[in-house]
C-alpha cells in the first residue's frame, strides 16, 4: 500500500514539474518573440505595419482561419464519437485544430498579398522561420527517437513540435511559391 502511495505522489510531482516547465517555457518563448519581432521589422518596432488593403485581407484571412478551426474541431468530435478515441492523441488533439486555423489564415494572407508587412525585413523573417522550424523538427524527432512515438498508449507530446515544424515548412514553401508567381517563373 505504501509503494502505491509513493508512486502516486511521485507521479503527481512529475506532473507538477512538467506543468511548471511548460509554463516557464511559454514565458521565455514570449520574451524571445518580443525580441524577434523587433529584429525582423525594419523600423525596430514590435508591431508589424500593414496598409489598408492588407488589413482587409488579413481580416478575411482570420475569418477563414476561424472557420477552419471550427470545422476541424467538429471533425475531431465526429471522429472521436464514431471512429477513433482521439484522447490517444494527447495534446495533439487540442493543438492540431489550432494549427489548421493558423495555416489557413497564413495561406490566405500570403496568396492575397496580406502577409508581408510594410516594415518587415523578409530576409530576417525567413532566417527566424528556418531556425524555429529546425528547432521544432529536431526537438520533436529527437524526443520521438529517444522515447518512441507513443508513451503509455498516448501519442508523444513532442509530436506537436513536428506539426509546428511542418507548419513552418509549409509557410516557407508558400512564400517561395508566391515569390515565384510574382517573378513570373
C-alpha positions as a Markdown table, in Angstrom:
| # | Residue | x | y | z |
|---|---|---|---|---|
| 1 | Unk | 0.0 | 0.0 | 0.0 |
| 2 | Unk | 2.8 | 2.4 | 0.8 |
| 3 | Unk | 4.5 | 1.8 | -2.5 |
| 4 | Unk | 1.4 | 2.7 | -4.4 |
| 5 | Unk | 1.1 | 5.9 | -2.4 |
| 6 | Unk | 4.7 | 6.8 | -3.1 |
| 7 | Unk | 4.3 | 6.0 | -6.8 |
| 8 | Unk | 1.2 | 8.2 | -6.9 |
| 9 | Unk | 3.0 | 11.0 | -5.1 |
| 10 | Unk | 6.0 | 10.7 | -7.4 |
| 11 | Unk | 3.7 | 10.9 | -10.5 |
| 12 | Unk | 2.0 | 14.0 | -9.1 |
| 13 | Unk | 5.4 | 15.6 | -8.5 |
| 14 | Unk | 6.4 | 14.8 | -12.1 |
| 15 | Unk | 3.1 | 16.2 | -13.4 |
| 16 | Unk | 3.6 | 19.5 | -11.4 |
| 17 | Unk | 7.2 | 19.8 | -12.5 |
| 18 | Unk | 6.2 | 19.2 | -16.2 |
| 19 | Unk | 3.4 | 21.8 | -16.0 |
| 20 | Unk | 5.8 | 24.3 | -14.4 |
| 21 | Unk | 8.4 | 23.6 | -17.1 |
| 22 | Unk | 5.8 | 24.1 | -19.8 |
| 23 | Unk | 4.7 | 27.4 | -18.2 |
| 24 | Unk | 8.3 | 28.7 | -17.9 |
| 25 | Unk | 9.0 | 27.6 | -21.5 |
| 26 | Unk | 6.0 | 29.6 | -22.7 |
| 27 | Unk | 7.0 | 32.7 | -20.7 |
| 28 | Unk | 10.6 | 32.5 | -22.1 |
| 29 | Unk | 9.2 | 31.9 | -25.6 |
| 30 | Unk | 7.0 | 35.0 | -25.3 |
| 31 | Unk | 10.0 | 37.1 | -24.3 |
| 32 | Unk | 12.0 | 35.8 | -27.2 |
| 33 | Unk | 9.1 | 36.6 | -29.5 |
| 34 | Unk | 9.2 | 40.2 | -28.5 |
| 35 | Unk | 12.9 | 40.5 | -29.4 |
| 36 | Unk | 12.5 | 38.6 | -32.6 |
| 37 | Unk | 9.6 | 40.8 | -33.7 |
| 38 | Unk | 11.6 | 43.9 | -33.1 |
| 39 | Unk | 14.6 | 42.3 | -35.0 |
| 40 | Unk | 12.6 | 41.3 | -38.1 |
| 41 | Unk | 10.8 | 44.7 | -38.5 |
| 42 | Unk | 12.9 | 47.3 | -40.4 |
| 43 | Unk | 11.9 | 50.1 | -38.0 |
| 44 | Unk | 12.7 | 48.1 | -34.8 |
| 45 | Unk | 9.1 | 48.2 | -33.7 |
| 46 | Unk | 7.4 | 45.2 | -32.3 |
| 47 | Unk | 4.2 | 45.7 | -34.3 |
| 48 | Unk | 4.2 | 44.9 | -38.0 |
| 49 | Unk | 2.6 | 47.6 | -40.1 |
| 50 | Unk | 0.1 | 46.9 | -42.9 |
| 51 | Unk | -1.6 | 49.2 | -45.5 |
| 52 | Unk | -5.4 | 49.4 | -45.7 |
| 53 | Unk | -5.7 | 46.7 | -48.3 |
| 54 | Unk | -3.5 | 44.3 | -46.3 |
| 55 | Unk | -5.6 | 44.9 | -43.2 |
| 56 | Unk | -8.8 | 43.9 | -45.2 |
| 57 | Unk | -7.1 | 40.8 | -46.5 |
| 58 | Unk | -5.8 | 39.9 | -43.0 |
| 59 | Unk | -9.4 | 40.3 | -41.6 |
| 60 | Unk | -10.7 | 37.9 | -44.2 |
| 61 | Unk | -7.8 | 35.5 | -43.5 |
| 62 | Unk | -8.6 | 35.5 | -39.8 |
| 63 | Unk | -12.3 | 34.8 | -40.6 |
| 64 | Unk | -11.3 | 31.8 | -42.8 |
| 65 | Unk | -8.8 | 30.6 | -40.1 |
| 66 | Unk | -11.5 | 30.7 | -37.5 |
| 67 | Unk | -13.9 | 28.7 | -39.8 |
| 68 | Unk | -11.2 | 26.2 | -40.4 |
| 69 | Unk | -10.7 | 25.9 | -36.6 |
| 70 | Unk | -14.4 | 25.3 | -36.1 |
| 71 | Unk | -14.6 | 22.8 | -38.9 |
| 72 | Unk | -11.6 | 20.9 | -37.6 |
| 73 | Unk | -12.9 | 20.8 | -34.1 |
| 74 | Unk | -16.3 | 19.4 | -35.4 |
| 75 | Unk | -14.5 | 16.8 | -37.5 |
| 76 | Unk | -12.4 | 15.8 | -34.5 |
| 77 | Unk | -15.5 | 15.5 | -32.4 |
| 78 | Unk | -17.2 | 13.4 | -35.1 |
| 79 | Unk | -14.2 | 11.1 | -35.5 |
| 80 | Unk | -13.9 | 10.8 | -31.7 |
| 81 | Unk | -17.5 | 9.9 | -31.3 |
| 82 | Unk | -17.7 | 7.4 | -34.2 |
| 83 | Unk | -14.4 | 6.0 | -35.2 |
| 84 | Unk | -11.3 | 6.6 | -33.0 |
| 85 | Unk | -10.6 | 7.6 | -29.5 |
| 86 | Unk | -8.7 | 10.9 | -30.1 |
| 87 | Unk | -7.7 | 11.1 | -26.5 |
| 88 | Unk | -4.9 | 8.8 | -27.6 |
| 89 | Unk | -3.6 | 11.8 | -29.4 |
| 90 | Unk | -2.6 | 13.6 | -26.2 |
| 91 | Unk | -2.1 | 17.3 | -26.5 |
| 92 | Unk | -2.0 | 17.0 | -30.3 |
| 93 | Unk | -5.8 | 16.6 | -30.1 |
| 94 | Unk | -6.0 | 20.2 | -28.9 |
| 95 | Unk | -3.2 | 21.8 | -30.8 |
| 96 | Unk | -3.9 | 20.3 | -34.3 |
| 97 | Unk | -7.1 | 22.3 | -34.9 |
| 98 | Unk | -5.3 | 25.5 | -33.8 |
| 99 | Unk | -2.5 | 24.8 | -36.3 |
| 100 | Unk | -5.1 | 24.1 | -39.0 |
| 101 | Unk | -6.6 | 27.5 | -38.3 |
| 102 | Unk | -3.2 | 29.3 | -38.4 |
| 103 | Unk | -2.2 | 27.6 | -41.6 |
| 104 | Unk | -5.5 | 28.6 | -43.2 |
| 105 | Unk | -5.0 | 32.2 | -42.1 |
| 106 | Unk | -1.4 | 32.4 | -43.2 |
| 107 | Unk | -2.1 | 30.8 | -46.6 |
| 108 | Unk | -4.9 | 33.1 | -47.4 |
| 109 | Unk | -2.8 | 36.1 | -46.3 |
| 110 | Unk | 0.2 | 35.1 | -48.4 |
| 111 | Unk | -1.6 | 34.5 | -51.6 |
| 112 | Unk | -3.7 | 37.6 | -51.3 |
| 113 | Unk | -0.7 | 39.9 | -50.5 |
| 114 | Unk | -1.6 | 40.5 | -46.9 |
| 115 | Unk | 1.2 | 38.6 | -45.1 |
| 116 | Unk | 4.3 | 40.6 | -45.5 |
| 117 | Unk | 4.2 | 43.8 | -43.5 |
| 118 | Unk | 5.3 | 47.2 | -44.8 |
| 119 | Unk | 8.1 | 47.2 | -42.2 |
| 120 | Unk | 9.0 | 43.5 | -42.4 |
| 121 | Unk | 12.6 | 42.6 | -43.3 |
| 122 | Unk | 11.8 | 39.3 | -45.1 |
| 123 | Unk | 15.4 | 38.1 | -45.1 |
| 124 | Unk | 15.4 | 38.2 | -41.3 |
| 125 | Unk | 11.9 | 36.8 | -41.1 |
| 126 | Unk | 13.0 | 33.8 | -43.3 |
| 127 | Unk | 16.1 | 33.2 | -41.1 |
| 128 | Unk | 13.9 | 33.2 | -38.0 |
| 129 | Unk | 11.4 | 30.8 | -39.6 |
| 130 | Unk | 14.2 | 28.4 | -40.6 |
| 131 | Unk | 15.6 | 28.4 | -37.1 |
| 132 | Unk | 12.2 | 27.9 | -35.5 |
| 133 | Unk | 11.3 | 25.2 | -37.9 |
| 134 | Unk | 14.6 | 23.3 | -37.4 |
| 135 | Unk | 14.4 | 23.6 | -33.6 |
| 136 | Unk | 10.9 | 22.2 | -33.7 |
| 137 | Unk | 11.8 | 19.3 | -36.0 |
| 138 | Unk | 15.0 | 18.5 | -34.0 |
| 139 | Unk | 13.1 | 18.6 | -30.7 |
| 140 | Unk | 10.2 | 16.6 | -31.9 |
| 141 | Unk | 12.1 | 13.9 | -33.8 |
| 142 | Unk | 14.8 | 13.7 | -31.1 |
| 143 | Unk | 12.2 | 13.1 | -28.4 |
| 144 | Unk | 10.3 | 10.5 | -30.5 |
| 145 | Unk | 13.6 | 8.8 | -31.4 |
| 146 | Unk | 14.5 | 8.6 | -27.7 |
| 147 | Unk | 11.1 | 7.9 | -26.2 |
| 148 | Unk | 9.0 | 6.5 | -29.0 |
| 149 | Unk | 6.0 | 7.8 | -30.9 |
| 150 | Unk | 3.7 | 6.6 | -28.2 |
| 151 | Unk | 4.1 | 6.7 | -24.4 |
| 152 | Unk | 1.6 | 4.7 | -22.3 |
| 153 | Unk | -0.5 | 4.2 | -25.5 |
| 154 | Unk | -0.8 | 8.0 | -26.0 |
| 155 | Unk | 0.9 | 10.0 | -28.8 |
| 156 | Unk | 4.1 | 11.6 | -27.6 |
| 157 | Unk | 3.6 | 15.3 | -26.8 |
| 158 | Unk | 6.7 | 16.1 | -28.9 |
| 159 | Unk | 4.7 | 15.2 | -32.0 |
| 160 | Unk | 3.3 | 18.8 | -31.6 |
| 161 | Unk | 6.9 | 20.0 | -32.3 |
| 162 | Unk | 6.8 | 18.1 | -35.6 |
| 163 | Unk | 3.5 | 19.6 | -36.5 |
| 164 | Unk | 4.8 | 23.1 | -35.7 |
| 165 | Unk | 7.9 | 22.4 | -37.8 |
| 166 | Unk | 5.7 | 21.2 | -40.6 |
| 167 | Unk | 3.7 | 24.4 | -40.4 |
| 168 | Unk | 6.9 | 26.4 | -40.6 |
| 169 | Unk | 7.9 | 24.4 | -43.7 |
| 170 | Unk | 4.5 | 24.9 | -45.3 |
| 171 | Unk | 4.9 | 28.6 | -44.7 |
| 172 | Unk | 8.3 | 28.8 | -46.3 |
| 173 | Unk | 7.2 | 26.8 | -49.3 |
| 174 | Unk | 4.1 | 29.0 | -49.7 |
| 175 | Unk | 6.4 | 32.1 | -49.6 |
| 176 | Unk | 8.7 | 30.6 | -52.2 |
| 177 | Unk | 5.7 | 29.8 | -54.5 |
| 178 | Unk | 4.3 | 33.3 | -54.0 |
| 179 | Unk | 7.7 | 34.8 | -54.9 |
| 180 | Unk | 7.9 | 32.6 | -58.0 |
| 181 | Unk | 4.4 | 33.7 | -59.0 |
| 182 | Unk | 5.3 | 37.3 | -58.6 |
| 183 | Unk | 8.6 | 37.0 | -60.6 |
| 184 | Unk | 6.7 | 35.2 | -63.4 |
| 185 | Unk | 8.6 | 31.9 | -63.1 |
